[in-house]
Amino acid sequence: MQLDLNLLTVFDALLEEGSVMGAAERLHLSSPAVSRTLGRLRKVTGDDILVRTGHAMTPTPYALAVREEVHHLVRQAHDVLSPARELDLGELDRTFTIQCHDALAASVVPVLIGRLQELAPRARLRVLAENSADTDDLRLGRVDLELGGGRPPLPEFRTETFGEDPLVVAMRPDHPCARRLDLRSYAAHPHVLVSRRGRLTAPIDELLAAEGLHRRVIAAVATLAMALQTVARGDALVTCTALLSRPLVEAFGLVTRPLPAASPAAPISCTWHQRYDSDPAHAWLREQVRTSLEVATAD
């Protein structure tokens, strides 16, 4: 049997007001409409619900027995269909999962963890490394946010650019290019590329080719940390972002110089699935990531 759940709303109002007119006024309906619904309730339940006693209406024993249950069900339905948008950070007991590039993680995650501990002490953070290929983790809800260069533009994903990071060249402090770095000296030295897919070329190679130059790529590695550790021990160069790579560059005792070519800054993007658009906790997480990025890049 298919039931009209609107019957419960009218049932609750009738029991609360004790009359058809009072229920109609409470629900902003006409008295005939409420009378028709009362008739349907009587047919469905097999009970009179309300009976006339003189000038008043009296609930039946069945109506009195289910009164609290009906009211509870109506309140539950109201809560489901009108969810609270106020976020109680002190009670936020949730695990957030972020997937991002190691340089981004090194810069942003320490600040983000500190903010979560301060503002939402019961929340937890899982940080996953980038995969070598796009996965369904974001689509399936196994990852809340992907931070980095962004995903292909699909309707189910939302992407917002949180900032931009100019490109620089990292090297050991006594490297010959530390004194002077131009496009020709840049091309003359070996290079280590950071590529999660193992690519041995990058857009800078097209710029070099336009100038009749060619660089020698000796390795492609998955993480910036691995690349910087490699160049710290030799004459190779690493092209990376200025702001987000700074903690790792400093940790390995390296220096950076501006990239000697006009090249667009790398976008810092945040991508999530559309299911989280109206989720207050997820929106709060995105704001914390944005703020953490601003703090990390301002230091």
Salt bridges, closest charged atoms under 4 A:
ASP4 OD2 - ARG40 NH2 3.48
ASP12 OD2 - ARG26 NH2 3.93
ASP12 OD1 - HIS71 ND1 3.05
GLU17 OE2 - ARG26 NH1 3.66
ASP79 OD1 - HIS78 ND1 3.83
GLU91 OE1 - ARG122 NH1 2.87
ASP93 OD2 - ARG122 NH2 3.51
ASP93 OD1 - ARG124 NH1 2.87
ASP102 OD1 - HIS101 ND1 3.11
ASP134 OD1 - ARG196 NH2 3.47
ASP134 OD1 - ARG197 NH2 3.89
ASP136 OD1 - ARG139 NH1 2.47
ASP137 OD1 - ARG142 NE 2.82
GLU146 OE1 - ARG151 NE 2.86
GLU156 OE2 - ARG139 NH2 2.89
GLU156 OE1 - HIS273 NE2 3.02
GLU160 OE2 - ARG290 NH2 2.06
ASP174 OD1 - ARG172 NH1 2.50
ASP182 OD2 - ARG180 NH1 2.57
ASP205 OD1 - ARG215 NE 2.83
ASP235 OD1 - ARG172 NH2 2.10
ASP277 OD2 - ARG158 NE 2.84
ASP279 OD2 - ARG94 NH2 2.68
GLU287 OE1 - ARG290 NE 3.98
